[in-house]
Amino acid sequence: MPRPQASRGGLAVLDGCHAITLAAFGCRLWRLTDLSPDGHQLEAMCWAARAMADSAEPLVMVPMGQAGRRVWTIGGDAEEFLRAWCGAIAAGCEAGFRVIRQLMEWADRARRKTARIKGSNAGLVIDALVVHQVVSAAALEAEAAISRDTAERLLARLQGLGLVREITGGTRFRLWTAVL
């Protein structure tokens, strides 16, 4: 995503500031200029998360998680707002790292429990579940280049091992997720 144009409009005073500062005040300015209806902060927060990712090359968005909700409507002076904003980013990143650690531990556990399964398909399914929070058999078919029958059998086997769970409760169009 190209860097937001701080040189235009109300963000001109922030030229040269870090992308996190630019995003914080851009989000606040968004609300002050009524670019979205009252109570609709999603557009502003998405713009801000993407603008911050400009300073974190591989990311598409900078995570703020649940802590980000605190800054959606916060008022007060600019320094207090920026402090809360940075705190939300830190909390979101910590939560993201916790999930990554849980996923890596799950993947290690899954590989140990599936070590006796012949072939590499179980490993491909595990890899797909690390990358995608929720998968279907059809998605695994495409992602892991295995047949849908193989995907369904492996998901059932992984469920029997306590590694995945089916989250739709249906018999068709089922979705699966790792049991962290």
N, C-alpha and C positions, 0 to 999 in steps of 0.2 A: 504494500500500500504506500503510495507516495506521501511524503510528510505533509500534514495539514498546512495550508497557507496562512501562517501567522501574520504575514505582512499585510493582509487585507482585513478590514473591519476591526472589531473590538479587540482582537488578539494581537494587534500590531505592537502593543507595548511589551509583548512577551517574546519578540524576536530575539533569538539567541538563548532562550531558556531551554531547559531539558524538556523532552517530550512528556514526561510525567507532569511537570508544572503546567505546560501548555494544555494538556488534557484536562487537568483539574479545573483550571479556570475557563477552559472552553465549555466544559460541562456546566459550570455555574453560569456562564454567560448565556448558554443555550436556554436555561431556565428563566433568566432575567429578561430575555428578549422574546419569550413566549413562542419559541419555534415549535414547541409541541404543546398540546392542550394540558391544562392543569392536571397533575397526578400521573401524567404519562412520561415517565423518565427513561423508558427503555431505549429510545432513539439516541438520546444524549449519552447514556451510559455505554451503549454499543460504540458510538463514535469515539468516546473517550478511551475505551478499552483498546480499540484499534489504533488510535493515535498514540497511545503509550507503547504499543507493540513496535512502533517505529524505532524505539530505542533498544529493542530486544529482538533482533533480526529473525531468529527462527520461529518466533511466536506470531500467531495471527491476532491474538488478543492477549492482554495482560489480565490475569485472573484477579478478581476482587472477592469472589465468593460471597458468602453470607455477610461478611463484614462490609461489603460494598453498599449494602442497603442503608447503612448508617449515614452515608454521605449523600444519598440521593436528595434528601430534603434539608440537610443541615444549613443553618444560617451562620451568623456571627462574622467575625472579622476574617480577613483573608488568611492570616497566619494560622489561625485556629482551624480553618477549613483545610488548608494544605496539610497540616499536621494529621488531621483525621483521615484525609485522603491517602497519605503515605502509610498510615497505620492500617488502613483497609487493604492496600496493596500488599503490605508485608503479611497480613493475616491470610490473604488469598493465596499468596505464594507458599506460605507454610502449609496451608491445607492442601494445595496442589502437590507439594513434595511428599506429604503424608500418603496421599493416594498413590503416587508413583511408587513409594516404598512398599505399600501394601500390594500393589500389582506385581512388583518384582518378587516379593516373598511368595505370593500366590503362584506365579509362574514357576518358581523353583519347586514349590510343593507339588504342583501339577506335574512337572516333569519327572519328579521322583515317583509319584504314584502311577504314572503311565509308562514307566520305563520298560515294563514287560509287554507292552502292546507293540506288535511287529510293525515295521515301517515307520515312515516319517509323518504320517497324517496327523497323529495326535499332537505332535509338536507344531504342525502348521495351524491346527485349531487353537492351540494355546497361544501362539503368536497373534492370531487374529483377535482373540479375546483380550489380549493385553492392549492392542491398538484401539479396538472398538468396544465401548462400554456395553452395548447390546448388539447381539447378532441373531440373524435367522439362519436356517439351514441354507436358504438360497444365497444369502450373503457369504456364508462360509464356502459354498460351492464356487463362487466367483473369486473370493479373496484367497482361498487356499488351493484353488485349482483341483478340487476333489469333486466326486459325484455328490449329488444331493443325498442319495441313500447313505453314502459313507459319512457325510456330515451329520445326518440324523442318528446313525448308529453311534458315532463318536460322542455326540452330545448326550445321548441316553447313557452311554458308558461313563462319561464324565459326571453326569448327575448321580449315577450309582456310587461313584467314588466321593461324592460330596463336594465336587469342585465347581459345578455350575448349577444354576437353578433356572427353571422355566418360569417366566414372569407374567405370561398372559393368562394362564389357566385354561386355555382353549385346546382344541385338538387340531386346528388348522391355523396357519399363519402365526406360528409360535415364535417367541423371542426368548433368548437365553442371555444370562449374564454370569460373570464369575462370582463365586462365593468368596468374598474377601474375608 
